[in-house]
């Protein structure tokens, strides 16, 4: 899983040749901690077809604002530099995959 910052966001996400699922999270968010192992599993399972990345929204609020992230966790799926899916809140793995499958 990639750790994103303001410095590498555009290169790692917007210019990526594969879809990128970005987890906007914070340290103080219990649901963010609950979803983290699920995202690690998805990252391992979809290796070459999907990149999973994390962005600490407290450390990089300007990026969260840019994409209207108002609650945590928020998962944005980017393809060709555009948000094609936004998932708000923690969900079980099967529901997350159901939301993502059409974009992979």
Buried (B, 14 or more C-beta within 10 A) or exposed (E): BBEBEEEEBEEBBEEBEEBBBBBBBBEEBEBBBEBBEBBEEBBEEBEEEBBBBBBBBEEBEEBBEEBEBEEBBBBBBBBEEEEEBBBBEBBEBEEBBEBBEEEE
